[in-house]
Amino acid sequence: MAQSLNTKADYSTEGIAYLGFAEYGKILIGDVAFEFYNDRNVEKNMTFPWTAVARVEGDVSKSLKGEVKVGRQFSIVLQNGSKVRFSSKNSGTVLKWIRHYLGNDKVVKSPSFLGTFKNAFKRKKKNKNPNLGFFC
């Protein structure tokens, strides 16, 4: 039987983990870790302690009326840089509970499609050697 790291479960909901194929299961948020338990095989669980999470990126969009809408998907980015994507009908509540344990600075808006290209070009400009120009 799978053992939970949490001593207290604060929030539990149904969710989907995207690891190649979609895996349906339960998301459990507790005092020590974020946990995902597969519906078909409970032994295929994923546990992410709060100390191993670098940040959580949530899908947030603005409608034409100016309303802010939280999408269903969010990603957990670990300290080693790997990213695990999840989805839930109650993703807004999930992100609020995660913010309770990680803080506001680690729960961020995921970059948009154009934002990723913009960041890539900014990094390219930063990497240029400043001493190469102005030889005249």
N, C-alpha and C positions, 0 to 999 in steps of 0.2 A: 504494500500500500504506500502511496506517495505521502511524504511528510511535508507539512507546511512549515515555513520559517516563521510565519507570523504568530504572535501570541494572541493578537486581537484582530478580527476581521471587521473592517469598517464599512466596506462596500463590496457588493458582489453583483455581477450582471452577466448576461450572455454576450459573447463576442466572437470575433473571427481573427485568427492569426494567419498572416500571409507568409508562408515559408515554401515557396514554389507553388504548392497547391494550398487552397484555403482549408484551414482546419477549424472546425467549429468547437466551441467549448465555453468555459466560464472564466471570467476575469475576476480576480479577487485582489482587493487592495487592503493592505493591513499596515500595521505599525512598523514592520521590518522590511517588507518587500512587495513588489508587484508580481502577481502570480497568474499564470494561465494554465487551466486544466482542460485537456482534450475530452470531449464527450464520449468518444468511442473507447479510448484507452487512457485511463487516469494516470498511468505510469508515464505517458508522454506529456509531462508537464514542463513548464518553463518558469523559472524563478529569477527575478532580477532584484537583488537587494538595492535599497535606495543609495547606498554608498557606491554602487557600480554604475549608476545612471548619470550620464553627463548632462543630458537635457531631454526634454520631451517636446516634439514638434506636432502641433495640431493644425488641421486644415481649417482656416478661417477665411471667409469671404465677405465682401460687402455687396449688398443688393443695390439696385438703382435708386431705391428710396433712401438709402443710407443706413439700412439695418445691417447689423453684424450677425452673420450666421456661422455657427460652428458646424463643420462637416462631420461625417461619421468616422473618418479615418484619422489616426494619429500614429506617430512613430516614436519609438524609444531608442535614443542614441546612447550607446554604452561608452565607457571610458576609453575602450580600445578602438573606437570609431565605427564599430559595426552598428547597423540600424535594423530594427525589427518593427514591422508594420502591423498594426492592429486596426480593427474596425468594431464599432458598437453602435447600437441605436441610441444609447445614453452616453455618447462620448463627451458631451458637455459636463455631465456630472462626474464622469471618470477623470477628466482633466482637472476639475475643481478639487477632487480628493488627492490627486497627484500633487497639485499645487500646495495643498495642506502640508505635505511631507517634504517636498523639494524646495518650495519657495517660488516667488513670482519670477525671479530671474532665470530659472531653469525650465520653465514652461513657456515656450515661445511659439510664434507663428511660423509655420513651415514656409520655406521660400516658394514663390510662384514659379511658373515655367519660365517666364522672362527674367525673373530675378536670379535664377541659377546662371543664365548666360551672362547677365550683367556682372555678377560676382566673379565669374571666370575671367572676364576681360579686365576687371579691376586687379585681380591677382597677377595677370600677365604684365600689366603696366608696372606694378610694384616690383616685380622681379627683374626689370631692366636695370642695367648697371648705370648709375647716374654719372659716372666719370668718363663715359664714352663720347659725349657730345662736346661741342664748343672748343674745337682745337684751333680755331682761327685766332 
